Amino acid sequence: MATTAADRIKANAERLRKAPTQQTVTSESSEQAPQEAPPQSTLRPAAPAAVVRQKTVRRTVDLSPTAHRGLDNWQRDTADRLGLARVTGQEVLTALVDRLLADSDLAEQVVQVIAGQRP
């Protein structure tokens, strides 16, 4: 039986829920003789230290038909300009996000546009 992505996500969530907990150790308690179990408030879920995500994360976006058509046209024009068979939406959005995060002036412009779109 093939498993779906939803089944794998549910199984992973269940596995994480059942993960053992570890005690918070302080320098005081580690120097003293063993004591009774600490209160529940000092327990926390065990987690690997400094986990760095290696796998890319998918984001989706809903566009109006006009914006979608405009983006398609821009991608085709850009592919022609660069001498490529095509420029993907993935490439466009990745480049835009990289610029947004690197350029504080652009980030502020985006903030203003978002603020103007909100009621």
N, C-alpha and C positions, 0 to 999 in steps of 0.2 A: 504494500500500500504506500503510495507516494504521500509525503508530508508536505503541507503547504507552508508558506512563510508564516502565516498566522499560527499554525500549530507549533512551529519552531520558536516563535516569540513567546507563546504561552508556556512552553516547556522551560525556556530559559528563565522566564519570570518566576515560575514555580521553584526552579532550582535555586535562584537567588534568595527567594523568601525562606527557603529551608537552610540557607548557609549558616554555619556555626557563628557564634558571636565570640569576640575576644574581649578580655578585660583591659581596661585602661590602667597602665602601670605608671606610678609616679616614683620619683627617686626615693621618697620617704618610705613608701610601702615596700620597695624592693630591698631596702636595707634592714627592715624589721623581720622578725620571725613570721612565718605564715599565719594568716588570720583567717577568720571565717570569710565566706564568699561576700564580695562587696555588694552593696545595694544595686538593684536593677538599673538605676539611673546612671551608673558608671560603666555599664556594658554598652558596647556599640557593635554593629555588624562588622565582621571581618572583611576587609577590602584590601586589595593589593595597593601598596604605596606608589604614588605617582604613576598611575596608569595613563598611558598616552595612546589615544585612539589611532590606529593605523589604517583602518578601513574608511573609505570616503562615506559621507553622509548624504543621502538623497533629500533634495528639497523640490517641491513642486510649486507651480505658480498658475493662477487662473488669469487669463488675458481676455479682454474684450475681442470680438471678432475683428474689429478694426486694428487694434494693437497687434493681434496675432498675424494678420495679413501684412501689416507694415514691417514687423520683425522678419517675416519670411522674405519680403522683398529686400530688406536691408542685408540679410544673410546672403541672398543670391548676388546682389550687387557687390558685396564685399568679397565673395568668393571669386567673382570675375576680376575684380581689381587686384586680388592677390594671386591670380592664376591657379586657383584651386578648384576642385570639382564641387566642393561645398564647404560652408562654414556652419557648424552645428550650433544649436541653441545652447548646448552645454558649454561650448567654447565662449560664446558671447556672455553668458551669465557668470561664468568663472572669471572672465576678464573684468566684468563690471564689479563683482564683489571684491576682487583683489584691489582694484582702484579705489573703491569706496572705503575700504579699510586702511589704505595707505595715504589717502588724500583728505585731510581734515576740512578743506574748503568744499570739496565735493560732498563729504558727509554732511556738512551743515546745509548745503543746498537740498539734499535729500530730506533732511529733517524738516526744512521749510515747506517742501512739497507735501510731505505727509501731513504736517500741521494744517496746511491749506485744504487738504482733502477731507479732513475730519469735520463733522458738524459742530 
